[in-house]
Amino acid sequence: MDKNRANVPEDLFTSDKYFHYIVQYVGDIQGEVSKVPGYYVTIINNQYAMISTERETDLNVDEPRFKTIEFAVQSAFFTLQQVSPIEAAKVNFLQLELPLNLTGRGVDIIIIDTGIDYLSEEFIDSRGETRIELIWDQTIPNLGKEQKIPVPYGTIYTREEIQKAIKAYREGGAPYEIVPSRDEVSHGTNMTGLIGGTGKKPEFKGVVPECNFVVIKLLEAYGYKKLYNLKINVFDISTIFTAFEFVERYIKINRKPRVVYFPLGTNLGNHKGNGVLELYIENILKNNAIAVVTGAGNQAGKGSHTSGVITAVGQRRAIDLYVAPGEQFIIVEIWVDQPNIMSLDIISPSGENTGTINPAINAIQTFSYLFEGTTIKVNYFVPEENTGDQLIRIIFYNLQSGVWTMALTGEAILDGKYNAWIPQEGLIKPETRFILSDPYGTFTNPGGSKYIITAAAYNQNNDNILNYSGVAFIEDFINVIDIAAGGVNALTVAPNNQLAIVNGTSVSAAIVAGVCSMLFQWGIVEGNYPYMYSQTIKTFLARGVSTRPGDIYPNPQWGYGMLDALKLFENII
């Protein structure tokens, strides 16, 4: 990762003035973009780059058109899968001295989250040494500091620097003058504690208390947060892309087995596992000794997904979306399974409509409604570059509350399947939802990848799936939701050596990530199974489950069942 620093603003990645976009390119993109005022390029690798500018734009359709850009990735907003009980996963027996003593020794956990409280005793071993290999804080500008691994923005702090800061803290000094990285949100610290807290507090011990950590603190999408007055932590795909590029570079210089914990998700995308981020991560997972774990998201029952079928050319089906009062902006993505093609008509609450908007390759049209004062932008992708499906992306500005109808008409029909999503909870008001919603297909991306390990959350106190835990499609669910782990009232560490109670699919994913590191320790570090890939881990997890009588497994809610680490190792040893 490299950056042409000539004429690049110092606050390019920390100011809310700028918007960032991932593009696929060929040729000299730096040379071309540098000629256009107000546009800046950051090279990620020889295929992808980041374009930054002061305006919200769509580089696929808006001017200027850059010849070196093959396509721009559509913006997707990622949010945290909010903060299981470890006993429910039965990992305690495996931590004991006999027979296995699986505590994560020799395994790195890469945390992509909101940072970490590196001063916490839960991330310091019994000798007083930090268990954090490095922190890449994307939010802290690099003022000429030499980097262990080249990064396009932000600053890397090494184990030696972190240890020096801890020493200063213990001596009454100023640790944040040495390593100024903090976890202001606490989510990253919470989840890291669940995965691998040392257990110095008698009430708490993580799944793998002897693993090491590599922490990537993500840069928030400040521009979008300000533009749309968002009150939650939100991250765009550009910072996540660079985080996974860093992961790929890190694994090439450090040959230890590693688990990547990624507790973020987005509703946008076709949820088939073939989006640009999913494919990029899958390329990394072709390496031995690496696994990526995410949660199923917390969107089931939130009315953020709907689906349907058009069976004949000319047939019309309506998607009704209730927009709550005060909603100003919303994105709707309608994905039509290939090779079907559909046209669109959008009817406002007062009955105004756009008329038929015919599909055309990468076409974009803007419409204004007289009575509502609402403006919409409709972008057709026929086909969308990565998936081959038809994507209709609708952006509403200055919304009027009420029921908005998106009427689809079949133009070329084989099986006629379509799905639609709106952004996840926190990005929209709780009352905004599809009137006829579909709970299947409510897992968040990139959880749909067949290679990423995706964890659902259940209430370990009564063995019921949580009503908000994301659900796979009713038909295509194999390898989407892999397993369920407890996700209710988990005790974990918080900044300033405090404890916290947390809930959600971030929790279940953290428990699964810890068990994955146990598998890597047993298989690779201890030599019992030296070639262990992501799909190997998935298979082992599927064999280590408890199930409820009467249920059929696998299924869209639970995957293969409830994580049972003790049974997992009983079945492979």
C-alpha positions in Angstrom: 0.0 0.0 0.0 1.4 3.3 -1.1 0.4 6.9 -1.5 1.5 9.6 -3.8 1.8 12.4 -1.2 2.2 15.3 -3.7 -0.6 17.9 -3.0 -2.4 15.4 -0.8 -4.2 17.2 2.1 -2.9 16.2 5.5 -6.4 15.6 6.8 -7.5 13.5 3.9 -8.4 10.5 6.1 -9.4 12.2 9.3 -11.6 15.0 8.1 -15.4 14.7 7.5 -14.9 16.7 4.3 -13.8 13.7 2.2 -15.5 10.7 0.9 -13.6 7.5 -0.1 -14.3 5.0 -2.8 -12.8 1.6 -3.8 -12.1 1.2 -7.5 -10.6 -1.5 -9.7 -8.1 -0.1 -12.1 -5.7 -0.8 -14.9 -2.7 1.4 -16.0 -1.4 4.6 -14.4 -4.3 5.6 -12.2 -2.1 8.0 -10.2 -1.0 9.8 -13.3 -4.5 10.2 -14.6 -6.2 11.2 -11.3 -3.5 13.7 -10.3 -4.5 15.8 -13.3 -8.0 16.3 -12.0 -8.3 18.9 -9.2 -10.0 17.7 -6.0 -9.4 14.0 -6.6 -6.7 12.0 -4.8 -5.7 8.4 -5.3 -4.3 5.9 -2.8 -2.9 2.6 -4.2 -4.0 -0.5 -2.2 -2.4 -3.1 -4.5 -1.9 -3.7 -8.3 -5.7 -4.2 -8.8 -7.5 -1.9 -6.3 -7.1 1.7 -5.3 -9.0 4.3 -3.2 -10.3 7.5 -4.8 -10.9 10.4 -2.3 -12.9 13.6 -3.1 -14.8 16.3 -1.3 -18.2 15.3 -2.7 -20.4 12.3 -2.6 -20.3 10.8 -6.1 -20.7 7.7 -8.1 -17.6 7.1 -10.1 -19.3 4.6 -12.4 -21.5 7.3 -13.8 -20.6 10.8 -12.7 -18.0 13.0 -14.4 -15.1 13.0 -14.7 -14.8 9.6 -16.2 -11.4 8.1 -15.5 -10.2 5.7 -18.3 -8.0 3.8 -15.9 -11.0 2.9 -13.6 -12.7 -0.4 -14.7 -15.4 0.0 -12.1 -16.1 1.6 -8.7 -17.4 -0.5 -5.8 -20.8 0.7 -4.7 -20.8 2.4 -1.2 -21.7 0.1 1.6 -22.1 1.1 5.2 -20.8 -1.3 7.8 -21.9 -1.2 11.4 -20.9 -3.2 14.5 -22.8 -6.4 15.3 -23.4 -5.1 18.8 -22.1 -6.5 21.9 -21.5 -15.7 25.4 -21.2 -17.0 27.8 -18.1 -19.1 27.5 -19.4 -22.0 29.6 -22.1 -22.7 27.0 -19.4 -23.5 24.4 -17.7 -25.9 26.9 -14.3 -24.5 26.4 -13.2 -24.5 30.0 -12.3 -28.2 30.1 -10.0 -27.7 27.1 -8.1 -24.9 28.9 -7.1 -27.3 31.7 -3.5 -28.6 31.9 -4.7 -32.1 31.0 -5.4 -33.5 28.6 -5.3 -30.8 25.9 -4.4 -27.4 27.5 -5.6 -25.4 24.5 -5.2 -21.7 25.4 -4.3 -20.2 22.1 -0.5 -20.5 22.4 1.3 -19.7 19.2 -1.8 -18.3 17.5 -2.5 -14.6 16.5 -6.0 -13.2 16.6 -6.3 -10.2 14.2 -9.0 -7.9 15.6 -10.6 -5.5 13.1 -12.8 -3.3 15.3 -12.7 -0.1 17.3 -9.3 -0.5 18.8 -8.2 -1.9 22.2 -7.3 -0.6 25.7 -3.7 -1.9 25.5 -3.2 -0.9 29.2 -5.8 -3.5 30.4 -4.3 -6.2 32.6 -6.4 -8.7 30.5 -4.0 -8.3 27.6 -0.8 -8.5 29.6 0.7 -11.9 30.5 1.9 -13.2 33.9 5.4 -11.8 33.2 4.1 -8.3 32.7 4.6 -8.5 28.9 1.9 -7.3 26.4 0.2 -9.9 24.3 -0.4 -7.3 21.5 2.0 -7.8 18.5 1.0 -4.5 17.0 -1.7 -1.9 16.7 -2.5 -0.2 13.4 -4.6 2.8 14.3 -6.1 4.1 11.1 -7.3 7.2 12.9 -3.9 8.7 13.9 -2.1 10.5 11.1 1.5 9.3 10.5 3.8 12.3 11.0 6.9 10.7 9.4 7.1 7.6 11.7 8.7 4.6 10.2 6.2 1.8 9.7 6.8 -1.9 10.3 4.4 -2.6 7.4 3.7 0.1 4.8 0.2 1.5 5.2 -1.6 4.2 3.2 -2.7 6.2 6.3 -2.8 5.9 10.0 0.1 4.8 12.3 1.4 1.4 13.4 2.7 0.8 16.9 4.9 -2.2 17.6 5.0 -4.6 20.5 8.1 -2.7 21.8 6.4 0.6 21.7 3.3 -0.8 23.5 5.5 -2.4 26.2 7.3 0.9 26.6 4.0 2.7 27.1 2.8 0.1 29.6 6.1 0.6 31.6 5.5 4.4 31.6 1.9 3.9 32.8 3.1 1.7 35.7 5.7 4.3 36.7 3.2 7.1 36.7 4.2 8.5 33.3 2.3 9.4 30.2 1.7 6.2 28.1 -0.5 8.0 25.5 2.5 10.1 24.5 4.2 6.9 23.4 1.2 5.0 22.0 -1.8 7.4 21.7 -4.2 4.8 20.4 -7.4 4.4 22.5 -10.7 2.5 22.2 -13.2 5.3 22.8 -16.1 3.0 21.8 -15.1 0.0 23.9 -16.5 -2.6 21.4 -13.0 -3.7 20.4 -11.9 -4.1 24.0 -15.1 -5.9 24.9 -14.7 -8.5 22.1 -11.0 -9.0 22.5 -11.5 -9.7 26.1 -14.1 -12.4 25.3 -11.7 -14.0 22.8 -8.6 -14.0 24.9 -8.8 -12.1 28.3 -6.0 -13.4 30.5 -8.3 -14.0 33.5 -6.6 -11.8 36.1 -10.0 -10.8 37.3 -11.4 -13.8 39.1 -14.9 -13.2 37.5 -13.6 -13.4 33.9 -11.4 -15.4 31.6 -11.4 -15.4 27.8 -11.6 -18.5 25.5 -7.9 -18.5 24.6 -6.0 -16.6 27.4 -2.6 -17.2 25.9 -3.1 -16.1 22.3 -1.5 -12.9 20.9 -3.3 -10.0 19.2 -2.9 -7.9 16.1 -5.3 -4.9 16.4 -6.6 -2.8 13.5 -8.6 0.2 14.7 -10.8 1.2 11.8 -11.3 4.7 10.6 -14.9 5.8 10.7 -16.7 7.2 7.6 -16.7 10.7 9.0 -18.0 12.3 5.8 -21.1 10.1 5.6 -21.6 10.3 9.4 -21.8 14.1 9.1 -23.7 14.3 5.8 -26.5 12.0 7.1 -26.3 13.0 10.8 -25.6 9.4 11.9 -25.4 8.8 15.6 -23.7 5.4 15.5 -20.3 4.2 14.5 -20.2 3.6 10.8 -17.4 2.4 8.5 -17.2 2.4 4.7 -15.8 -0.3 2.5 -12.6 1.6 1.7 -11.2 1.3 5.2 -12.3 -2.3 5.5 -10.6 -3.1 2.2 -7.3 -1.6 3.3 -7.6 -3.6 6.6 -7.8 -6.9 4.8 -5.0 -5.8 2.4 -2.9 -5.3 5.6 -4.0 -8.8 6.8 -2.7 -10.3 3.6 0.6 -8.5 3.9 1.0 -9.4 7.6 0.5 -13.1 7.0 3.3 -13.1 4.5 5.8 -11.8 7.0 4.4 -13.8 10.0 3.9 -17.5 9.5 2.0 -18.2 12.7 -1.6 -19.4 12.3 -4.1 -16.6 12.7 -7.8 -16.0 13.1 -9.3 -12.8 11.8 -12.2 -11.5 13.9 -14.4 -9.2 11.9 -17.6 -8.1 13.9 -19.0 -5.8 11.3 -21.7 -6.2 8.6 -23.8 -4.5 6.0 -27.2 -5.1 4.6 -26.2 -4.0 1.1 -25.1 -6.5 -1.5 -26.8 -9.5 -3.1 -26.0 -11.8 -0.2 -24.7 -14.6 -2.4 -21.1 -14.4 -1.3 -19.8 -13.1 -4.6 -19.5 -9.4 -3.8 -16.2 -7.7 -4.2 -15.3 -7.7 -0.5 -16.2 -11.4 -0.1 -14.2 -12.4 -3.1 -11.2 -10.4 -1.8 -11.4 -12.1 1.6 -11.7 -15.5 -0.1 -8.5 -14.9 -2.0 -6.7 -14.4 1.4 -8.4 -17.6 2.8 -6.7 -19.7 0.1 -3.6 -19.6 2.4 -3.1 -22.3 5.0 -3.6 -21.5 8.7 -5.9 -18.5 8.4 -9.7 -18.2 9.2 -12.0 -15.2 9.2 -14.9 -15.2 11.6 -17.9 -12.8 11.6 -21.4 -12.7 13.1 -24.7 -13.2 11.3 -25.7 -9.7 12.2 -28.7 -8.5 14.3 -31.2 -7.8 11.5 -33.7 -10.6 11.7 -37.2 -9.3 12.6 -36.2 -5.7 11.7 -38.1 -5.6 8.4 -35.0 -4.7 6.4 -35.4 -7.4 3.7 -38.1 -8.5 1.3 -38.3 -10.9 -1.6 -40.6 -12.1 -4.3 -41.1 -13.8 -7.7 -42.3 -12.6 -11.0 -43.4 -15.5 -13.1 -44.0 -14.0 -16.5 -43.0 -11.1 -18.8 -45.3 -8.2 -18.2 -46.3 -9.3 -14.7 -46.1 -6.6 -12.0 -45.2 -7.0 -8.3 -45.1 -4.2 -5.7 -42.5 -3.7 -2.9 -44.0 -1.4 -0.3 -41.7 0.4 2.0 -43.0 2.3 5.1 -40.8 5.4 5.7 -40.9 6.7 9.3 -41.3 10.5 10.0 -38.0 12.2 10.2 -36.2 9.9 7.8 -34.2 12.1 5.5 -32.1 9.7 3.4 -32.3 6.0 2.5 -30.8 3.5 0.1 -32.8 0.7 -1.3 -31.1 -2.1 -3.3 -33.2 -4.4 -5.4 -31.3 -7.5 -6.7 -32.8 -9.5 -9.5 -31.3 -13.0 -10.0 -29.6 -13.5 -13.3 -30.6 -13.8 -16.1 -34.0 -12.1 -15.3 -34.4 -8.5 -16.1 -37.0 -6.1 -14.6 -38.1 -2.5 -15.0 -39.2 -0.2 -12.2 -41.8 2.4 -11.4 -41.7 4.3 -8.0 -44.9 5.6 -6.6 -44.9 8.2 -3.8 -47.3 8.3 -0.8 -49.4 10.9 -2.6 -49.6 8.9 -5.8 -47.0 10.6 -8.0 -44.9 8.2 -9.9 -41.8 8.1 -12.1 -43.4 6.1 -14.9 -41.6 3.0 -16.2 -37.8 3.3 -15.8 -36.4 0.9 -18.4 -33.3 -1.1 -17.5 -30.1 0.0 -19.4 -26.5 -0.8 -18.8 -25.1 1.4 -16.0 -27.9 4.0 -16.5 -28.6 6.6 -14.0 -31.7 8.8 -13.7 -32.9 11.5 -11.3 -36.5 12.2 -10.4 -38.2 14.8 -8.2 -41.7 14.6 -6.6 -43.6 17.8 -6.6 -45.9 17.2 -3.6 -43.3 15.3 -1.4 -40.3 17.5 -2.3 -38.3 14.2 -2.4 -35.6 13.5 -5.0 -34.6 10.0 -6.0 -31.6 8.8 -8.0 -32.0 5.4 -9.7 -28.9 3.6 -10.9 -29.2 0.4 -13.0 -26.5 -2.2 -13.2 -27.4 -4.7 -15.9 -25.4 -6.8 -15.1 -23.6 -5.8 -11.9 -19.9 -6.2 -12.5 -19.1 -8.8 -9.8 -22.2 -10.9 -9.4 -23.8 -10.9 -12.9 -27.2 -10.1 -11.3 -29.3 -7.0 -12.1 -28.9 -4.4 -9.4 -31.3 -1.5 -9.1 -29.9 1.0 -6.6 -32.3 3.7 -5.4 -31.3 6.6 -3.3 -34.0 8.8 -1.7 -33.2 12.3 -0.6 -35.3 14.6 1.6 -37.8 11.8 2.2 -41.5 12.3 3.0 -42.9 9.8 5.4 -45.5 7.3 4.3 -45.7 4.2 2.1 -43.4 4.3 -1.0 -44.1 1.6 -3.6 -41.4 0.2 -5.9 -43.3 -1.6 -8.7 -41.3 -4.2 -10.6 -42.3 -5.5 -14.0 -40.8 -8.5 -15.7 -39.0 -7.7 -18.9 -37.1 -11.0 -19.4 -38.0 -13.8 -17.0 -36.6 -17.3 -16.3 -37.4 -17.9 -12.6 -38.1 -14.3 -11.7 -36.6 -14.2 -8.3 -35.7 -10.8 -6.6 -34.6 -9.6 -3.2 -34.5 -6.1 -1.7 -32.7 -4.7 1.3 -32.5 -1.3 3.1 -29.7 -0.3 5.4 -29.3 -2.0 8.8 -30.6 -0.8 12.2 -28.9 2.4 13.3 -28.6 3.8 9.8 -32.4 4.2 9.5 -35.2 4.8 12.0 -36.5 1.7 13.8 -40.0 2.2 12.3 -38.8 2.3 8.7 -39.3 -1.2 7.1 -40.7 -3.2 4.3 -44.4 -3.8 4.9 -44.2 -7.4 3.7 -40.8 -8.3 5.0 -38.9 -11.6 4.7 -36.9 -12.8 7.7 -34.8 -15.2 5.5 -31.8 -13.5 4.0 -31.3 -11.2 6.9 -27.7 -12.1 7.7 -25.2 -9.3 7.0 -22.4 -9.2 4.4 -19.7 -10.5 4.2 -21.3 -13.4 6.1 -22.6 -15.0 2.9 -19.2 -16.1 1.8 -18.8 -19.9 1.6 -15.3 -19.5 3.2 -15.9 -17.1 6.0 -17.1 -18.6 9.3 -20.4 -17.0 10.2 -21.9 -17.4 13.7 -25.5 -17.0 14.8 -26.4 -16.1 18.4 -28.7 -17.9 20.7 -29.8 -17.5 24.3 -27.7 -20.1 26.2 -30.1 -19.9 29.1 -33.0 -21.5 27.3 -31.5 -22.7 24.0 -33.7 -20.4 21.8 -32.3 -18.5 18.8 -32.2 -14.8 19.4 -35.0 -13.1 17.5 -32.6 -10.6 16.0 -29.9 -13.0 14.9 -29.5 -12.9 11.2 -31.0 -15.8 9.1 -29.8 -17.4 5.9 -32.0 -17.8 2.8 -34.6 -20.5 3.2 -33.3 -22.5 0.2 -29.6 -21.6 -0.2 -28.3 -21.8 3.4 -25.5 -24.4 3.5 -22.2 -22.8 4.5 -23.8 -19.4 5.1 -24.7 -19.6 8.8 -22.2 -22.2 10.1 -22.8 -22.5 13.8 -24.6 -20.8 16.7 -22.9 -19.7 19.9 -24.3 -18.1 23.1 -24.9 -14.4 22.8 -26.7 -13.2 25.9 -25.3 -11.3 28.9 -21.6 -12.1 28.4 -19.2 -10.8 31.0 -16.1 -9.2 29.5 -13.5 -6.6 30.0 -14.0 -2.9 29.3 -11.5 0.0 29.1 -9.8 1.1 32.3 -9.8 -2.4 33.7 -13.6 -2.4 34.1 -16.0 -5.2 33.4 -19.0 -5.0 31.1 -22.1 -7.1 30.1 -22.5 -7.4 26.3 -24.9 -9.1 23.9 -25.4 -9.9 20.2 -23.8 -11.8 17.3 -20.5 -10.0 17.9 -20.4 -12.1 21.1 -21.1 -15.4 19.4 -18.5 -14.6 16.7 -15.9 -13.9 19.4 -16.5 -17.3 21.1 -16.3 -19.0 17.7 -13.1 -17.1 16.9 -11.5 -18.3 20.2 -12.4 -22.0 19.4 -10.9 -21.6 15.9 -7.6 -20.6 17.6 -7.9 -23.7 19.7 -8.1 -25.7 16.6 -5.1 -24.0 15.1 -3.1 -24.6 18.2 -3.9 -28.3 18.3 -3.5 -28.8 14.6 -0.7 -26.6 13.5 1.3 -25.3 16.5 1.3 -28.8 18.1 1.6 -30.6 14.8 -1.5 -32.8 14.9 -2.9 -31.4 11.6 -0.3 -29.1 10.0 -2.4 -28.2 6.9 -5.5 -26.5 8.2 -7.5 -24.2 5.9 -10.7 -22.3 6.4 -12.9 -25.1 5.0 -11.2 -27.5 7.3 -12.1 -25.4 10.3 -15.7 -25.2 9.0 -15.9 -29.0 8.9 -14.5 -29.4 12.4 -16.9 -26.9 13.8 -19.9 -28.6 12.1 -18.9 -31.9 13.8 -18.7 -30.2 17.2 -22.2 -29.2 17.9 -25.2 -29.9 20.2 -28.6 -30.0 18.7 -32.2 -29.6 19.9 -34.5 -32.5 19.6 -37.0 -32.1 16.7 -34.9 -29.6 14.7 -33.5 -30.5 11.3 -29.9 -29.6 10.7 -28.3 -27.7 9.0 -30.9 -25.0 8.9 -31.0 -21.2 8.1 -31.1 -20.1 11.7 -28.7 -22.4 13.5 -26.4 -23.7 10.8 -25.2 -27.1 12.0 -26.2 -26.4 15.7 -24.9 -25.0 19.0 -21.1 -24.8 19.4 -19.8 -27.6 21.7 -16.0 -27.3 21.8 -15.6 -30.4 24.0 -17.6 -32.6 21.6 -15.6 -31.0 18.7 -12.3 -32.4 20.1 -13.9 -35.7 21.2 -14.9 -36.2 17.6 -11.5 -35.5 16.0 -9.0 -37.0 18.5 
